[in-house]
Amino acid sequence: MPIADVAGIVLAGGHSSRMGESKAWLEWHGSTLLRRAAGLMQRLGPVVVVRAPGQRLPALPPGVEVVDDARTGVGPLQGIATGLAAISAPRAFVCAVDMPFLHPAFARRVLRALTPDLDVVLPVARGHQQPLAAAYRAALGPRIEALIAAGRTRPGMVFEQVRVLRLDEAALLDDAGLAVADPGLDSLVNVNDPEDYRIARARAAPEVTVRNGVALSTVRAATLAGVGLPTGRSCILNGVPVGADPALPLVAGDALVLRP
């Protein structure tokens, strides 16, 4: 279910120089990485996709807003500032487009830690700080813009000046829901080059449960299309009606009920 007063921001405007092609368009189980990221962020609340000016994007779910970066060549900090300026919610979860295993349980764990006395909740896992899988106060936007204008364009420069809570792997996994849904913190896996993408794409799709009448089954499917939804049938995902969009992204632990 969406979280009150929260938005999702997906950064899609990177150069993808190591990949050699736009990551937003990379195929993912019949969908694209951008469609997947945007769809998963919609489980939190309204979604903004930040792109490079004029960048062509694949199809997005209804209701997703697309905004252009104010500057090019500055890096992800500019994308974060642009996204924060575009949302109406007071806080946001920011993610990169190239995180195919991002689980909503991870985002919710990070967002729950963003208490009123904090500006940023920053995961520190898999050997790195994770500014592109973190929670931010929308009010930070002008401060980030001021840093960029002063030539300070690394995310770490923001963290030096604001109230930051860093969550290590143990702290992240003290959340029971996340520990079950993503015990390896695969939410933080990036696909930076063709080999990363090949390895990630070769992994099995997540396990989801499907109830069709009285029959209950477990299938592996990364999108609703992978479930084999019969023509004309809509469904309920985790208690929420979602229609029959074949590109709807699924994650481990999802429960689908097919409507008659």
KOLLO-350489 format. One record per residue: x, y, z of N, C-alpha, C, O in turn; residue in one letter; residue number from 0. Coordinates in steps of 0.1 Angstrom, whole numbers, plus 5000, padded with zeros to 4 digits. Layout:
# residues N
   nc1   nc2   nc3  cac1  cac2  cac3   cc1   cc2   cc3   oc1   oc2   oc3  bakol  sefi
     X     Y     Z     X     Y     Z     X     Y     Z     X     Y     Z      A   NUM
...
This chain:
# residues 260
   nc1   nc2   nc3  cac1  cac2  cac3   cc1   cc2   cc3   oc1   oc2   oc3  bakol  sefi
  5008  4988  5000  5000  5000  5000  5009  5012  5000  5020  5012  5006      M     0
  5005  5023  4993  5012  5036  4994  5014  5041  5008  5006  5039  5017      P     1
  5025  5048  5010  5028  5054  5023  5024  5069  5023  5026  5076  5013      I     2
  5017  5073  5033  5012  5087  5033  5024  5097  5033  5035  5095  5039      A     3
  5023  5107  5025  5032  5118  5024  5046  5114  5018  5056  5119  5022      D     4
  5046  5104  5009  5058  5099  5003  5057  5099  4988  5047  5096  4983      V     5
  5068  5102  4981  5069  5101  4967  5081  5092  4963  5090  5090  4971      A     6
  5081  5087  4951  5092  5080  4946  5099  5088  4935  5092  5094  4926      G     7
  5112  5088  4935  5119  5095  4924  5129  5085  4917  5137  5078  4924      I     8
  5128  5084  4904  5136  5074  4897  5145  5083  4888  5141  5091  4880      V     9
  5158  5081  4889  5168  5088  4881  5171  5080  4869  5177  5069  4870      L    10
  5168  5085  4857  5170  5078  4845  5179  5086  4835  5180  5081  4823      A    11
  5185  5097  4839  5192  5105  4830  5207  5103  4828  5214  5112  4822      G    12
  5212  5093  4834  5226  5090  4833  5231  5087  4819  5223  5084  4811      G    13
  5244  5089  4817  5250  5086  4804  5250  5072  4800  5251  5069  4788      H    14
  5250  5062  4810  5251  5048  4807  5263  5045  4798  5263  5036  4789      S    15
  5275  5052  4801  5286  5050  4792  5292  5036  4793  5297  5031  4782      S    16
  5292  5030  4804  5298  5017  4806  5289  5006  4799  5293  4996  4794      R    17
  5276  5009  4800  5266  5000  4794  5266  5000  4779  5264  4990  4772      M    18
  5269  5012  4773  5269  5014  4759  5255  5017  4753  5254  5018  4740      G    19
  5245  5017  4760  5231  5020  4756  5224  5024  4768  5228  5022  4780      E    20
  5212  5031  4766  5204  5036  4777  5199  5025  4786  5193  5015  4781      S    21
  5202  5026  4799  5198  5016  4808  5182  5016  4809  5176  5005  4812      K    22
  5176  5027  4807  5162  5028  4809  5155  5019  4799  5144  5014  4802      A    23
  5161  5016  4788  5154  5008  4777  5158  4993  4778  5153  4985  4771      W    24
  5167  4989  4787  5171  4975  4788  5159  4966  4791  5151  4969  4800      L    25
  5158  4955  4783  5147  4946  4785  5148  4939  4798  5158  4935  4803      E    26
  5136  4938  4804  5135  4930  4817  5123  4922  4818  5112  4927  4821      W    27
  5124  4909  4814  5113  4900  4814  5101  4905  4807  5089  4905  4811      H    28
  5103  4910  4795  5093  4915  4786  5089  4930  4789  5080  4935  4782      G    29
  5095  4936  4798  5093  4950  4801  5106  4957  4800  5115  4953  4792      S    30
  5108  4968  4807  5121  4976  4807  5125  4979  4821  5117  4978  4830      T    31
  5138  4982  4823  5142  4986  4836  5135  4998  4841  5132  4999  4853      L    32
  5133  5008  4833  5126  5020  4837  5111  5017  4841  5106  5022  4851      L    33
  5104  5009  4832  5090  5006  4836  5090  4999  4849  5081  5001  4857      R    34
  5099  4990  4851  5099  4982  4864  5102  4992  4876  5094  4991  4886      R    35
  5112  5000  4875  5115  5009  4886  5103  5018  4889  5099  5020  4901      A    36
  5097  5024  4879  5086  5033  4881  5074  5026  4887  5067  5031  4896      A    37
  5071  5014  4882  5060  5006  4887  5062  5002  4902  5052  5003  4910      G    38
  5074  4999  4906  5076  4995  4920  5075  5007  4929  5070  5007  4940      L    39
  5080  5019  4924  5079  5031  4932  5065  5036  4934  5062  5042  4944      M    40
  5056  5032  4924  5042  5035  4926  5036  5028  4938  5025  5032  4943      Q    41
  5042  5018  4943  5037  5011  4955  5039  5020  4967  5033  5018  4978      R    42
  5048  5030  4966  5050  5039  4977  5041  5051  4977  5036  5056  4987      L    43
  5039  5057  4965  5031  5069  4963  5034  5074  4949  5038  5067  4940      G    44
  5031  5087  4947  5033  5093  4933  5048  5092  4929  5057  5092  4938      P    45
  5050  5091  4916  5063  5089  4911  5067  5100  4901  5060  5104  4893      V    46
  5080  5104  4902  5086  5113  4893  5098  5106  4887  5107  5101  4894      V    47
  5099  5106  4874  5111  5102  4866  5119  5114  4862  5113  5122  4855      V    48
  5132  5114  4865  5140  5125  4861  5149  5120  4849  5156  5110  4850      V    49
  5148  5127  4838  5156  5123  4826  5165  5135  4822  5163  5146  4827      R    50
  5174  5132  4813  5182  5142  4806  5173  5150  4797  5163  5144  4792      A    51
  5175  5163  4794  5167  5171  4786  5165  5164  4772  5175  5161  4765      P    52
  5152  5162  4768  5149  5156  4755  5152  5141  4754  5150  5135  4744      G    53
  5156  5134  4765  5158  5120  4765  5146  5112  4762  5135  5115  4767      Q    54
  5147  5103  4752  5135  5094  4749  5134  5083  4759  5144  5077  4763      R    55
  5122  5081  4764  5120  5071  4774  5110  5060  4769  5102  5063  4760      L    56
  5111  5048  4774  5101  5038  4771  5088  5041  4778  5087  5050  4786      P    57
  5078  5033  4775  5065  5034  4781  5065  5034  4796  5073  5026  4802      A    58
  5057  5042  4802  5056  5043  4817  5042  5041  4821  5033  5042  4814      L    59
  5040  5037  4834  5027  5035  4839  5019  5048  4839  5025  5059  4841      P    60
  5006  5047  4838  4998  5060  4840  5001  5067  4853  5003  5061  4863      P    61
  5001  5080  4852  5002  5088  4864  5017  5092  4867  5019  5100  4876      G    62
  5026  5086  4861  5040  5089  4864  5044  5103  4857  5041  5105  4845      V    63
  5050  5112  4865  5054  5125  4859  5069  5124  4855  5077  5118  4861      E    64
  5072  5130  4843  5085  5130  4838  5090  5145  4838  5083  5154  4834      V    65
  5102  5147  4844  5108  5160  4845  5122  5160  4839  5129  5150  4840      V    66
  5127  5171  4833  5140  5172  4828  5150  5178  4838  5146  5187  4845      D    67
  5162  5172  4838  5172  5178  4846  5175  5193  4842  5174  5196  4830      D    68
  5177  5201  4852  5179  5215  4849  5193  5217  4843  5195  5227  4835      A    69
  5203  5208  4846  5216  5209  4840  5220  5195  4836  5216  5185  4841      R    70
  5229  5195  4826  5234  5182  4821  5249  5181  4825  5256  5191  4827      T    71
  5253  5168  4826  5267  5166  4829  5271  5168  4844  5283  5168  4847      G    72
  5262  5170  4853  5265  5173  4867  5266  5160  4875  5273  5160  4885      V    73
  5258  5150  4871  5258  5138  4878  5245  5136  4886  5236  5144  4885      G    74
  5244  5126  4894  5232  5122  4901  5227  5132  4911  5215  5133  4914      P    75
  5236  5140  4917  5231  5150  4926  5221  5160  4920  5211  5164  4926      L    76
  5223  5164  4907  5214  5172  4900  5201  5165  4898  5190  5172  4900      Q    77
  5201  5153  4895  5189  5145  4894  5181  5145  4907  5168  5146  4907      G    78
  5188  5143  4918  5181  5143  4931  5174  5156  4933  5163  5157  4938      I    79
  5182  5167  4931  5176  5181  4933  5164  5183  4924  5154  5189  4929      A    80
  5165  5179  4912  5154  5181  4902  5142  5173  4907  5130  5178  4907      T    81
  5144  5161  4911  5133  5153  4916  5126  5158  4928  5114  5159  4929      G    82
  5134  5163  4938  5129  5168  4950  5121  5181  4948  5111  5183  4954      L    83
  5125  5189  4938  5118  5201  4935  5104  5198  4928  5095  5206  4928      A    84
  5103  5186  4922  5091  5183  4914  5080  5176  4923  5069  5176  4918      A    85
  5083  5171  4934  5073  5164  4942  5066  5173  4951  5070  5184  4955      I    86
  5054  5169  4955  5046  5176  4965  5046  5170  4979  5043  5177  4988      S    87
  5051  5158  4980  5052  5151  4992  5064  5157  5000  5074  5161  4994      A    88
  5065  5156  5013  5076  5161  5021  5088  5152  5021  5099  5156  5026      P    89
  5087  5140  5017  5098  5131  5017  5097  5121  5005  5087  5119  4999      R    90
  5109  5116  5001  5109  5108  4989  5120  5097  4991  5130  5098  4998      A    91
  5117  5086  4984  5127  5075  4982  5133  5077  4968  5125  5077  4958      F    92
  5146  5078  4967  5153  5080  4954  5160  5068  4950  5167  5061  4958      V    93
  5157  5063  4938  5164  5051  4933  5170  5054  4919  5165  5063  4912      C    94
  5180  5046  4915  5185  5047  4902  5177  5037  4893  5170  5028  4898      A    95
  5177  5039  4880  5170  5031  4871  5175  5017  4869  5168  5008  4864      V    96
  5188  5015  4873  5194  5002  4870  5195  4993  4882  5205  4986  4884      D    97
  5184  4992  4890  5184  4984  4902  5172  4974  4900  5161  4976  4906      M    98
  5174  4963  4892  5162  4955  4889  5157  4947  4900  5146  4941  4899      P    99
  5164  4945  4911  5160  4937  4922  5155  4945  4934  5153  4940  4945      F   100
  5153  4958  4932  5148  4967  4943  5135  4962  4947  5126  4959  4939      L   101
  5134  4960  4960  5121  4955  4966  5114  4966  4974  5121  4973  4981      H   102
  5101  4968  4973  5095  4978  4980  5097  4977  4995  5097  4987  5002      P   103
  5099  4965  5000  5102  4964  5015  5115  4971  5019  5116  4976  5030      A   104
  5124  4972  5010  5137  4979  5012  5134  4994  5013  5138  5001  5023      F   105
  5126  4999  5004  5123  5013  5004  5115  5017  5016  5118  5027  5022      A   106
  5106  5009  5020  5098  5012  5032  5106  5011  5044  5104  5020  5053      R   107
  5116  5002  5045  5125  5002  5057  5132  5015  5058  5133  5020  5069      R   108
  5138  5020  5047  5146  5032  5047  5137  5044  5051  5141  5053  5059      V   109
  5125  5045  5045  5116  5056  5047  5111  5057  5061  5110  5067  5067      L   110
  5109  5045  5067  5104  5045  5081  5114  5051  5091  5111  5057  5101      R   111
  5127  5051  5087  5137  5056  5095  5139  5071  5094  5146  5078  5102      A   112
  5132  5077  5084  5133  5092  5081  5124  5099  5091  5113  5104  5087      L   113
  5128  5101  5103  5120  5107  5114  5122  5123  5112  5131  5127  5105      T   114
  5113  5130  5119  5113  5145  5117  5127  5152  5120  5129  5163  5116      P   115
  5135  5145  5128  5148  5151  5132  5159  5148  5122  5171  5151  5125      D   116
  5156  5142  5111  5166  5138  5101  5163  5144  5087  5151  5147  5084      L   117
  5173  5145  5079  5172  5150  5065  5173  5139  5055  5167  5139  5044      D   118
  5182  5129  5058  5185  5118  5049  5187  5106  5057  5192  5105  5068      V   119
  5182  5095  5051  5185  5081  5056  5193  5074  5045  5188  5072  5034      V   120
  5205  5071  5049  5215  5066  5039  5219  5052  5041  5226  5050  5051      L   121
  5215  5042  5034  5220  5029  5035  5235  5028  5033  5240  5034  5023      P   122
  5242  5020  5041  5256  5017  5039  5257  5002  5038  5258  4996  5049      V   123
  5258  4997  5027  5257  4982  5025  5264  4978  5012  5267  4986  5003      A   124
  5268  4965  5012  5275  4960  5000  5288  4968  4998  5293  4970  4986      R   125
  5294  4973  5009  5307  4979  5008  5307  4994  5005  5317  5000  5003      G   126
  5295  5000  5003  5294  5014  4998  5282  5021  5005  5273  5015  5009      H   127
  5284  5035  5006  5272  5043  5008  5263  5042  4996  5268  5040  4985      Q   128
  5250  5043  4998  5240  5041  4987  5231  5053  4986  5219  5052  4989      Q   129
  5236  5064  4980  5228  5076  4979  5217  5075  4969  5208  5083  4969      P   130
  5218  5065  4960  5207  5063  4950  5198  5052  4954  5191  5046  4945      L   131
  5197  5049  4967  5187  5040  4973  5184  5045  4987  5185  5038  4996      A   132
  5181  5058  4988  5181  5065  5001  5168  5073  5002  5161  5076  4992      A   133
  5165  5078  5014  5153  5086  5016  5158  5100  5019  5168  5103  5026      A   134
  5151  5110  5013  5154  5124  5014  5142  5133  5018  5131  5130  5014      Y   135
  5145  5143  5026  5135  5154  5028  5134  5162  5015  5144  5166  5010      R   136
  5122  5165  5011  5120  5174  4999  5126  5188  5001  5131  5194  4992      A   137
  5126  5192  5014  5131  5206  5017  5146  5207  5014  5151  5218  5014      A   138
  5153  5196  5012  5167  5197  5009  5170  5202  4995  5181  5206  4992      L   139
  5160  5202  4986  5162  5206  4972  5170  5219  4971  5180  5219  4963      G   140
  5166  5230  4977  5173  5243  4975  5188  5242  4980  5197  5248  4974      P   141
  5190  5235  4991  5204  5233  4996  5213  5226  4986  5224  5229  4985      R   142
  5207  5215  4980  5215  5208  4971  5218  5216  4958  5229  5216  4953      I   143
  5208  5224  4954  5210  5233  4942  5221  5243  4945  5229  5246  4936      E   144
  5221  5248  4957  5232  5258  4961  5246  5251  4961  5255  5258  4956      A   145
  5247  5239  4965  5259  5232  4965  5264  5230  4950  5276  5232  4947      L   146
  5254  5226  4942  5258  5224  4928  5262  5237  4921  5272  5237  4914      I   147
  5256  5248  4924  5260  5261  4919  5274  5265  4923  5281  5272  4916      A   148
  5278  5260  4935  5291  5262  4940  5301  5252  4935  5313  5253  4939      A   149
  5297  5243  4926  5307  5234  4921  5309  5221  4930  5318  5214  4927      G   150
  5300  5220  4940  5302  5208  4949  5291  5198  4945  5279  5199  4949      R   151
  5295  5189  4936  5285  5180  4929  5285  5166  4934  5278  5158  4928      T   152
  5293  5162  4944  5293  5148  4949  5282  5147  4960  5281  5156  4968      R   153
  5274  5136  4960  5265  5134  4971  5270  5135  4984  5264  5140  4994      P   154
  5283  5130  4986  5289  5131  5000  5290  5145  5005  5290  5147  5017      G   155
  5291  5155  4996  5291  5169  5001  5278  5173  5007  5278  5182  5016      M   156
  5267  5167  5003  5255  5170  5010  5254  5164  5024  5250  5171  5033      V   157
  5259  5152  5025  5258  5145  5038  5267  5152  5048  5265  5150  5060      F   158
  5277  5159  5044  5285  5167  5054  5278  5178  5061  5282  5182  5071      E   159
  5267  5182  5055  5260  5195  5059  5246  5192  5065  5240  5202  5070      Q   160
  5241  5180  5064  5227  5178  5069  5227  5167  5079  5237  5160  5082      V   161
  5215  5164  5084  5213  5154  5095  5211  5141  5088  5201  5139  5082      R   162
  5220  5132  5089  5220  5119  5082  5220  5107  5092  5228  5107  5101      V   163
  5212  5098  5089  5212  5085  5096  5217  5075  5086  5211  5073  5076      L   164
  5228  5068  5090  5234  5058  5081  5229  5044  5087  5230  5041  5099      R   165
  5224  5036  5078  5219  5023  5082  5228  5012  5075  5229  5011  5063      L   166
  5235  5004  5084  5243  4994  5079  5235  4982  5076  5223  4982  5078      D   167
  5241  4971  5071  5233  4959  5067  5225  4953  5079  5214  4949  5077      E   168
  5232  4953  5091  5224  4947  5102  5212  4956  5106  5202  4951  5109      A   169
  5214  4969  5105  5203  4978  5108  5192  4977  5098  5180  4977  5102      A   170
  5195  4975  5086  5185  4973  5075  5177  4961  5077  5165  4960  5076      L   171
  5184  4950  5081  5178  4937  5082  5172  4934  5096  5167  4923  5098      L   172
  5172  4944  5105  5165  4942  5117  5150  4944  5115  5142  4942  5124      D   173
  5146  4948  5103  5132  4949  5098  5128  4935  5094  5134  4930  5084      D   174
  5118  4929  5100  5115  4915  5098  5110  4914  5083  5113  4904  5077      A   175
  5102  4923  5078  5097  4922  5065  5108  4922  5055  5107  4914  5045      G   176
  5117  4931  5056  5128  4931  5047  5137  4919  5048  5142  4913  5038      L   177
  5139  4914  5060  5148  4902  5062  5142  4890  5055  5149  4881  5050      A   178
  5128  4889  5054  5122  4878  5047  5122  4881  5032  5125  4872  5024      V   179
  5119  4893  5028  5117  4896  5013  5130  4897  5006  5131  4893  4994      A   180
  5141  4902  5013  5154  4904  5006  5165  4903  5015  5172  4912  5019      D   181
  5167  4890  5020  5178  4888  5030  5192  4891  5026  5201  4894  5034      P   182
  5194  4890  5013  5208  4894  5007  5209  4908  5003  5220  4912  4998      G   183
  5199  4916  5006  5199  4930  5001  5203  4932  4987  5210  4941  4983      L   184
  5197  4923  4979  5198  4924  4964  5192  4936  4959  5194  4940  4947      D   185
  5184  4943  4966  5178  4956  4962  5189  4965  4958  5186  4974  4949      S   186
  5201  4964  4963  5212  4973  4960  5220  4969  4948  5230  4976  4945      L   187
  5217  4959  4941  5225  4954  4930  5222  4964  4918  5211  4966  4914      V   188
  5233  4969  4912  5232  4978  4900  5237  4969  4888  5244  4960  4889      N   189
  5232  4973  4876  5237  4968  4864  5245  4979  4857  5238  4987  4850      V   190
  5258  4979  4858  5266  4990  4853  5271  4988  4839  5275  4998  4832      N   191
  5273  4975  4835  5279  4972  4822  5272  4960  4816  5264  4953  4823      D   192
  5275  4956  4804  5268  4945  4798  5270  4932  4806  5261  4923  4806      P   193
  5281  4929  4812  5283  4917  4820  5274  4917  4832  5268  4907  4835      E   194
  5273  4928  4839  5264  4929  4850  5250  4926  4846  5242  4919  4853      D   195
  5246  4932  4835  5232  4930  4830  5230  4915  4826  5219  4910  4829      Y   196
  5240  4909  4820  5238  4895  4816  5236  4886  4828  5227  4878  4828      R   197
  5244  4889  4838  5243  4880  4850  5230  4883  4857  5223  4873  4862      I   198
  5226  4895  4858  5213  4898  4865  5201  4892  4857  5192  4887  4863      A   199
  5202  4894  4844  5190  4889  4836  5189  4874  4836  5179  4868  4834      R   200
  5201  4867  4839  5200  4852  4839  5195  4847  4852  5192  4835  4853      A   201
  5193  4855  4862  5187  4850  4874  5173  4847  4873  5165  4853  4865      R   202
  5168  4837  4881  5154  4833  4881  5145  4845  4885  5149  4853  4893      A   203
  5133  4845  4879  5123  4855  4883  5119  4853  4897  5121  4841  4902      A   204
  5114  4863  4904  5109  4861  4918  5098  4851  4919  5090  4849  4910      P   205
  5096  4845  4931  5085  4836  4934  5073  4844  4939  5074  4853  4948      E   206
  5062  4842  4933  5049  4849  4937  5038  4838  4938  5039  4827  4932      V   207
  5028  4841  4946  5017  4831  4947  5005  4836  4939  5003  4848  4939      T   208
  4998  4827  4933  4987  4831  4925  4975  4822  4929  4975  4810  4929      V   209
  4964  4829  4933  4951  4822  4936  4942  4824  4924  4938  4835  4921      R   210
  4937  4813  4919  4927  4813  4908  4915  4804  4913  4915  4792  4912      N   211
  4905  4811  4918  4894  4804  4924  4899  4797  4937  4904  4804  4946      G   212
  4898  4784  4938  4902  4777  4950  4917  4772  4948  4923  4768  4958      V   213
  4922  4773  4936  4935  4768  4933  4946  4778  4937  4945  4790  4933      A   214
  4956  4774  4944  4967  4782  4948  4980  4776  4943  4983  4764  4945      L   215
  4988  4784  4936  5001  4780  4931  5012  4790  4933  5009  4801  4936      S   216
  5024  4785  4932  5036  4794  4933  5042  4794  4919  5045  4783  4913      T   217
  5045  4806  4914  5051  4807  4901  5063  4817  4901  5064  4824  4911      V   218
  5071  4816  4892  5082  4826  4891  5078  4836  4880  5076  4832  4868      R   219
  5077  4849  4883  5073  4859  4874  5078  4872  4878  5076  4876  4890      A   220
  5084  4880  4869  5089  4893  4872  5079  4904  4868  5080  4915  4872      A   221
  5069  4900  4860  5058  4909  4856  5045  4901  4856  5045  4889  4857      T   222
  5034  4908  4855  5022  4901  4854  5021  4893  4842  5014  4882  4842      L   223
  5027  4896  4831  5027  4888  4819  5033  4874  4822  5028  4864  4816      A   224
  5042  4874  4831  5049  4861  4834  5040  4851  4841  5042  4839  4842      G   225
  5029  4857  4847  5019  4848  4854  5010  4840  4845  5005  4830  4848      V   226
  5009  4846  4832  5000  4839  4823  4986  4843  4825  4977  4834  4825      G   227
  4983  4855  4829  4970  4860  4832  4961  4858  4820  4964  4862  4809      L   228
  4950  4851  4821  4941  4848  4810  4935  4861  4804  4933  4871  4811      P   229
  4933  4861  4791  4928  4873  4784  4915  4878  4791  4906  4870  4793      T   230
  4915  4891  4794  4903  4897  4799  4902  4896  4814  4892  4902  4820      G   231
  4911  4889  4821  4911  4888  4835  4919  4899  4842  4930  4901  4838      R   232
  4913  4905  4852  4921  4914  4860  4925  4907  4873  4921  4896  4875      S   233
  4932  4914  4882  4936  4907  4894  4938  4917  4905  4937  4929  4904      C   234
  4940  4911  4917  4943  4918  4929  4957  4915  4934  4960  4903  4935      I   235
  4965  4925  4936  4979  4923  4940  4980  4928  4955  4979  4939  4958      L   236
  4984  4918  4963  4986  4922  4978  4974  4929  4983  4975  4938  4991      N   237
  4962  4925  4979  4950  4931  4984  4945  4944  4977  4935  4950  4980      G   238
  4952  4948  4966  4949  4960  4959  4945  4957  4944  4953  4950  4938      V   239
  4934  4961  4939  4930  4959  4925  4940  4966  4916  4944  4977  4918      P   240
  4946  4958  4906  4956  4964  4898  4953  4962  4883  4961  4966  4874      V   241
  4942  4957  4879  4939  4956  4865  4946  4944  4859  4949  4934  4865      G   242
  4950  4946  4846  4956  4935  4838  4968  4940  4830  4970  4935  4819      A   243
  4975  4950  4835  4987  4955  4828  4998  4944  4827  5003  4941  4838      D   244
  5001  4939  4816  5012  4928  4815  5025  4933  4820  5033  4924  4824      P   245
  5028  4946  4820  5041  4951  4824  5042  4953  4839  5053  4958  4844      A   246
  5031  4951  4846  5031  4954  4860  5043  4946  4867  5043  4934  4866      L   247
  5052  4952  4874  5063  4945  4880  5059  4937  4893  5051  4942  4900      P   248
  5065  4926  4894  5063  4917  4906  5076  4915  4913  5087  4915  4907      L   249
  5075  4913  4926  5087  4910  4935  5084  4898  4943  5072  4893  4945      V   250
  5094  4893  4949  5093  4881  4958  5083  4884  4969  5083  4894  4976      A   251
  5074  4874  4971  5065  4875  4982  5051  4880  4978  5042  4880  4985      G   252
  5050  4885  4965  5037  4891  4961  5027  4880  4960  5030  4868  4958      D   253
  5014  4884  4963  5003  4875  4963  4993  4880  4953  4988  4891  4955      A   254
  4989  4873  4943  4979  4877  4933  4967  4868  4934  4967  4856  4937      L   255
  4956  4875  4933  4943  4868  4932  4936  4872  4919  4934  4883  4916      V   256
  4934  4862  4910  4928  4864  4897  4913  4866  4899  4906  4858  4906      L   257
  4908  4876  4893  4893  4879  4894  4886  4870  4884  4891  4866  4874      R   258
  4873  4867  4887  4865  4858  4878  4864  4865  4865  4857  4859  4856      P   259
